[in-house]
Amino acid sequence: MLTRDYYFDLPASLIAQEPSERRGDDRLLLIDRKTGSFSDHMMKDFPSLIHRDSVIVVNNSRVRKARVFGRSETGGTVEFLFLGREDDGAWKCMVTKAKRQKTGKEYIFLTHSGEDDISGKIVRENADGTRSVLLSADDGEEFFVRCGHVPLPPYIKREDSWNDETRYQTVYAKNLGSVASPTAGLHFTKELMEEVRSMGIPIYEVTLHVGAGTFLPVRTEQIEDHHMHTEHYSIDGETAEALNEAKAAGKRILAVGTTSVRTLESASRNGRLEKLNGDTDIFIHPGYSFTFVDDLLTNFHTPESTLLMLVSALAGKDLIFSAYHHAIEERYRFFSYGDACFIRG
């Protein structure tokens, strides 16, 4: 399969630059796999569209303020995205102008207050293009409180604001570790979740820490040659037992977001969740046979992306592209802060 077969024209005006004025006030496109049809709704209609024998799975990862600006020895500003801690205490980072950022180079990381700036040094250049940075005074998460910015995706062409600190987190975010939000969950309010639960539909939580690779394009001509980034996931044993019982009883597993899909499909063995903790580089594209997930609430995804290929694997490429064409004509808002898409079997 060719990567270019997953390209579509998207007007820049449809790329959402801000969240909706109120959380949950988003449009929802229902894609029905059984009938091959789609229809327009609002996110508030979501409970009425769910199969009553469903259980819902969400990703409770919390976004770290991982975007930090450093001043180099020559006075230039370098942007760092802190991906995670390494065994020796250094932080693995993506950096701008990467070829210029060499081992031994030092930086001053700028605090929001303008006081008590923290220094750091590149101690390794990694094969994947990242750099390992050791901080002079590493006080853990307090460093990101003092220096960090919300890591908005590159297609949002503005600086982060105070509003993003809440709106780029889901209302159920708990486990800190993502550098991008599991954005399908941004559509949920606490009230909507309570409405779903009041219908007898349980909501379970898993964790997958979203990595920066979620924004990386597929650069290979054949999609099968693309290598996925690795992300860490975990599922509580009690949650896994409940989901396995639901699956065995014929309940429909409704995943909120592609990260929840990747977690469940990575952990599943013959239709049961068994590998409950680990790193996954699973690449779901057309031809993949789903073993655990039945339905999916997600956002609208970028052309030629692995996420577009994942939803095409679930609903079929022709149906997805027809639905996306409709969404463009009806001026749905795309990507992280955009509208929602419910793929139902």
C-alpha positions as CSV (number, residue, x, y, z in Angstrom):
1,M,0.0,0.0,0.0
2,L,1.3,3.4,-0.9
3,T,1.5,6.3,1.6
4,R,0.3,8.7,-1.1
5,D,-3.0,6.9,-1.3
6,Y,-3.8,8.3,2.2
7,Y,-3.4,12.0,1.1
8,F,-6.4,14.4,0.9
9,D,-6.6,18.1,0.5
10,L,-7.5,20.0,3.7
11,P,-8.1,23.7,3.7
12,A,-5.9,25.3,6.4
13,S,-9.0,27.2,7.7
14,L,-10.4,23.9,9.0
15,I,-7.4,23.1,11.2
16,A,-8.6,24.1,14.7
17,Q,-6.3,26.6,16.4
18,E,-8.4,26.9,19.5
19,P,-10.7,24.6,21.5
20,S,-14.4,25.1,21.4
21,E,-15.6,27.9,23.7
22,R,-17.0,25.4,26.1
23,R,-15.6,21.8,26.6
24,G,-18.0,19.4,24.9
25,D,-19.5,21.9,22.5
26,D,-18.1,20.0,19.5
27,R,-19.7,18.5,16.4
28,L,-19.7,14.7,16.0
29,L,-19.7,12.8,12.8
30,L,-21.2,9.2,13.1
31,I,-19.6,6.7,10.7
32,D,-21.7,3.5,10.7
33,R,-19.7,0.6,9.4
34,K,-22.8,-1.7,9.1
35,T,-24.7,0.6,6.8
36,G,-21.7,2.3,5.2
37,S,-23.3,5.7,6.0
38,F,-22.5,8.7,8.1
39,S,-24.6,11.4,9.8
40,D,-24.1,14.7,11.5
41,H,-24.6,15.2,15.3
42,M,-23.2,17.0,18.3
43,M,-21.0,15.6,21.0
44,K,-23.9,15.9,23.4
45,D,-25.7,13.2,21.3
46,F,-22.9,10.7,21.9
47,P,-24.7,8.8,24.7
48,S,-27.7,8.2,22.5
49,L,-25.5,6.8,19.7
50,I,-23.7,4.2,21.8
51,H,-24.8,0.5,21.6
52,R,-26.3,-0.3,25.0
53,D,-24.1,-3.4,25.4
54,S,-20.9,-1.3,25.2
55,V,-18.1,-0.6,27.7
56,I,-15.9,2.4,27.2
57,V,-12.1,2.6,27.6
58,V,-10.3,5.9,28.0
59,N,-6.6,6.8,28.2
60,N,-5.9,8.6,31.5
61,S,-2.4,9.8,30.7
62,R,-1.7,13.4,31.7
63,V,0.2,15.8,29.6
64,R,3.5,17.2,31.0
65,K,4.4,20.8,30.2
66,A,7.4,19.4,28.3
67,R,8.1,22.2,25.9
68,V,11.0,24.3,27.3
69,F,13.1,27.1,25.8
70,G,16.9,27.3,26.3
71,R,19.4,30.0,25.6
72,S,22.6,28.7,24.1
73,E,26.1,29.8,24.8
74,T,26.0,32.0,21.7
75,G,22.7,33.7,22.7
76,G,20.4,31.8,20.4
77,T,17.1,30.3,21.5
78,V,16.6,26.6,21.2
79,E,13.4,24.7,21.8
80,F,13.5,21.4,23.7
81,L,10.7,18.9,24.0
82,F,11.5,16.7,27.0
83,L,10.3,13.2,26.2
84,G,11.3,11.2,29.3
85,R,13.9,10.4,31.9
86,E,16.7,8.0,31.0
87,D,18.4,5.5,33.4
88,D,21.3,7.8,34.2
89,G,19.1,10.7,35.1
90,A,19.4,12.6,31.8
91,W,16.3,13.6,29.8
92,K,15.8,12.5,26.3
93,C,14.8,15.5,24.2
94,M,13.9,16.6,20.7
95,V,15.5,19.9,19.9
96,T,15.2,22.5,17.2
97,K,18.2,23.1,14.8
98,A,19.4,19.6,16.0
99,K,22.5,19.4,13.9
100,R,24.0,22.4,15.8
101,Q,23.2,21.0,19.2
102,K,26.3,18.9,20.0
103,T,27.5,16.9,23.0
104,G,29.0,19.2,25.6
105,K,26.9,22.3,24.6
106,E,25.3,24.1,27.5
107,Y,22.1,26.1,27.8
108,I,20.2,28.2,30.3
109,F,16.6,27.2,30.5
110,L,14.3,30.1,31.0
111,T,11.8,30.2,33.9
112,H,8.4,31.9,33.7
113,S,9.4,34.3,36.5
114,G,12.7,35.2,34.8
115,E,14.6,34.3,38.0
116,D,16.6,31.3,39.1
117,D,17.3,30.0,35.6
118,I,18.5,26.4,35.4
119,S,21.4,25.2,33.2
120,G,21.7,22.0,31.3
121,K,24.2,20.2,29.1
122,I,23.9,17.8,26.2
123,V,25.6,14.6,27.3
124,R,24.7,12.4,24.3
125,E,23.6,12.6,20.7
126,N,21.3,9.6,20.1
127,A,20.8,7.6,16.9
128,D,17.2,8.7,16.5
129,G,18.2,12.4,16.3
130,T,17.3,13.2,19.9
131,R,19.7,14.6,22.5
132,S,20.2,13.5,26.1
133,V,20.3,16.5,28.5
134,L,21.5,16.6,32.1
135,L,20.1,19.4,34.2
136,S,22.2,21.2,36.8
137,A,19.4,21.3,39.3
138,D,16.8,18.6,38.6
139,D,13.9,19.0,40.9
140,G,11.7,16.7,38.9
141,E,8.3,17.9,37.9
142,E,8.9,21.3,39.5
143,F,11.3,22.1,36.7
144,F,8.4,21.9,34.2
145,V,6.2,24.0,36.4
146,R,8.9,26.7,36.5
147,C,10.0,26.4,32.9
148,G,7.6,24.4,30.8
149,H,5.0,25.2,28.2
150,V,2.0,23.2,27.0
151,P,3.4,21.1,24.1
152,L,0.8,22.1,21.5
153,P,1.2,20.2,18.2
154,P,3.0,22.0,15.3
155,Y,-0.1,22.6,13.3
156,I,-1.4,24.9,16.0
157,K,0.2,28.2,14.8
158,R,0.3,30.1,18.1
159,E,1.9,30.2,21.5
160,D,0.3,28.3,24.3
161,S,-1.9,30.2,26.7
162,W,-3.2,29.7,30.3
163,N,-6.4,28.2,28.7
164,D,-4.4,25.4,27.2
165,E,-3.3,24.2,30.6
166,T,-6.8,22.9,31.3
167,R,-8.2,22.5,27.8
168,Y,-5.3,20.3,26.5
169,Q,-5.9,17.9,29.4
170,T,-8.8,15.5,29.6
171,V,-11.1,15.8,32.6
172,Y,-10.0,12.3,33.7
173,A,-6.2,12.9,33.2
174,K,-4.2,11.3,36.1
175,N,-0.9,9.6,35.2
176,L,1.7,12.2,34.1
177,G,3.9,11.3,31.2
178,S,2.5,12.4,27.8
179,V,4.0,15.0,25.5
180,A,0.8,15.2,23.5
181,S,-2.8,14.9,24.6
182,P,-5.0,11.8,23.9
183,T,-7.2,14.3,22.2
184,A,-10.4,12.3,21.6
185,G,-10.9,12.5,25.3
186,L,-10.9,16.3,25.2
187,H,-14.6,16.2,24.1
188,F,-15.7,14.6,27.4
189,T,-17.1,16.7,30.3
190,K,-17.7,15.2,33.7
191,E,-21.4,15.6,33.1
192,L,-21.3,13.7,29.9
193,M,-19.4,10.8,31.6
194,E,-22.0,10.7,34.4
195,E,-24.8,10.5,31.8
196,V,-23.1,7.6,30.1
197,R,-22.6,5.8,33.4
198,S,-26.2,6.4,34.4
199,M,-27.2,4.4,31.3
200,G,-25.4,1.4,32.8
201,I,-22.4,1.7,30.5
202,P,-19.1,1.5,32.5
203,I,-16.0,3.5,31.8
204,Y,-12.6,2.0,32.3
205,E,-9.2,3.6,32.3
206,V,-5.9,2.5,30.8
207,T,-2.7,4.5,30.4
208,L,-0.5,5.1,27.3
209,H,1.9,7.9,27.5
210,V,1.7,9.7,24.1
211,G,5.1,10.4,22.5
212,A,6.2,13.0,20.1
213,G,6.1,10.4,17.4
214,T,2.4,10.8,17.1
215,F,3.1,13.9,15.0
216,L,5.7,12.3,12.8
217,P,4.7,11.8,9.1
218,V,5.0,8.5,7.3
219,R,8.1,9.2,5.1
220,T,8.3,5.8,3.3
221,E,6.7,5.2,-0.1
222,Q,5.2,1.9,1.1
223,I,3.4,2.2,4.4
224,E,4.5,-1.3,5.4
225,D,8.1,0.0,5.5
226,H,7.2,2.6,8.1
227,H,8.5,2.0,11.7
228,M,6.3,3.2,14.5
229,H,7.6,5.1,17.5
230,T,7.5,3.3,20.8
231,E,5.2,4.3,23.7
232,H,4.7,2.9,27.1
233,Y,1.3,1.6,28.3
234,S,-0.1,-0.1,31.3
235,I,-3.4,-1.6,32.4
236,D,-4.5,-2.3,36.0
237,G,-5.1,-6.0,36.7
238,E,-8.6,-5.3,38.0
239,T,-9.4,-3.3,34.9
240,A,-8.1,-6.0,32.6
241,E,-10.2,-8.6,34.4
242,A,-13.3,-6.5,34.0
243,L,-12.7,-5.9,30.3
244,N,-11.9,-9.6,29.7
245,E,-15.2,-10.5,31.3
246,A,-17.0,-7.9,29.2
247,K,-15.4,-9.2,26.0
248,A,-16.2,-12.8,26.9
249,A,-19.8,-11.8,27.5
250,G,-20.1,-10.3,24.1
251,K,-20.0,-6.7,25.1
252,R,-18.7,-4.1,22.6
253,I,-15.4,-2.5,23.5
254,L,-15.6,1.2,22.6
255,A,-12.2,2.8,22.7
256,V,-11.8,6.6,23.2
257,G,-8.9,7.6,21.0
258,T,-6.3,5.8,18.9
259,T,-4.0,5.6,22.0
260,S,-6.6,3.5,23.8
261,V,-6.9,1.3,20.7
262,R,-3.1,0.8,20.5
263,T,-3.1,-0.1,24.2
264,L,-5.8,-2.7,24.0
265,E,-4.6,-4.2,20.8
266,S,-1.0,-4.4,22.1
267,A,-2.1,-6.1,25.3
268,S,-4.5,-8.5,23.7
269,R,-3.7,-12.1,23.0
270,N,-6.4,-14.2,21.3
271,G,-9.1,-11.7,22.4
272,R,-7.9,-11.4,26.0
273,L,-5.9,-8.7,27.7
274,E,-2.8,-10.5,28.9
275,K,0.4,-8.3,28.4
276,L,-0.7,-5.6,30.8
277,N,2.5,-3.5,30.9
278,G,5.1,-2.7,28.3
279,D,6.3,-0.7,25.3
280,T,4.4,-0.9,22.1
281,D,5.3,0.1,18.5
282,I,2.2,-1.5,17.0
283,F,1.3,-0.1,13.6
284,I,-2.3,-0.6,12.7
285,H,-3.2,-0.1,9.0
286,P,-5.6,-1.7,6.5
287,G,-5.2,-5.5,6.6
288,Y,-4.9,-5.5,10.4
289,S,-7.4,-7.8,12.2
290,F,-8.7,-6.2,15.4
291,T,-8.7,-8.6,18.3
292,F,-10.3,-6.5,21.1
293,V,-11.7,-3.1,20.0
294,D,-15.1,-2.9,18.3
295,D,-15.9,0.8,18.1
296,L,-13.9,4.1,18.3
297,L,-14.4,7.7,19.2
298,T,-11.6,9.8,17.7
299,N,-10.8,13.1,16.1
300,F,-10.2,13.8,12.4
301,H,-6.6,13.0,11.4
302,T,-3.9,14.4,9.2
303,P,-3.3,13.3,5.6
304,E,-0.8,10.4,5.2
305,S,-0.7,9.8,9.0
306,T,-0.5,6.5,10.9
307,L,-3.7,7.6,12.7
308,L,-5.6,8.0,9.4
309,M,-4.4,4.5,8.5
310,L,-5.6,3.1,11.8
311,V,-9.2,4.4,11.4
312,S,-9.1,3.2,7.7
313,A,-8.2,-0.3,9.1
314,L,-11.3,-0.2,11.4
315,A,-13.9,1.3,9.0
316,G,-12.4,0.7,5.5
317,K,-10.5,3.3,3.5
318,D,-13.3,4.1,1.1
319,L,-15.8,4.8,3.9
320,I,-13.3,6.9,5.9
321,F,-12.4,9.0,2.8
322,S,-16.1,9.6,1.9
323,A,-16.8,10.7,5.5
324,Y,-13.8,13.0,5.5
325,H,-14.9,14.5,2.2
326,H,-18.3,15.2,3.8
327,A,-16.6,16.6,6.9
328,I,-14.6,19.0,4.8
329,E,-17.7,20.1,2.8
330,E,-19.6,20.7,6.1
331,R,-16.6,22.5,7.5
332,Y,-15.9,20.3,10.5
333,R,-12.9,21.3,12.5
334,F,-9.9,19.0,12.2
335,F,-7.1,17.7,14.4
336,S,-6.3,18.1,18.2
337,Y,-8.8,20.9,19.1
338,G,-11.2,19.9,16.3
339,D,-14.5,18.0,16.2
340,A,-15.2,14.3,16.9
341,C,-15.8,11.2,14.8
342,F,-17.5,8.1,16.1
343,I,-16.8,4.9,14.2
344,R,-19.5,2.4,15.2
345,G,-20.0,-1.1,14.1
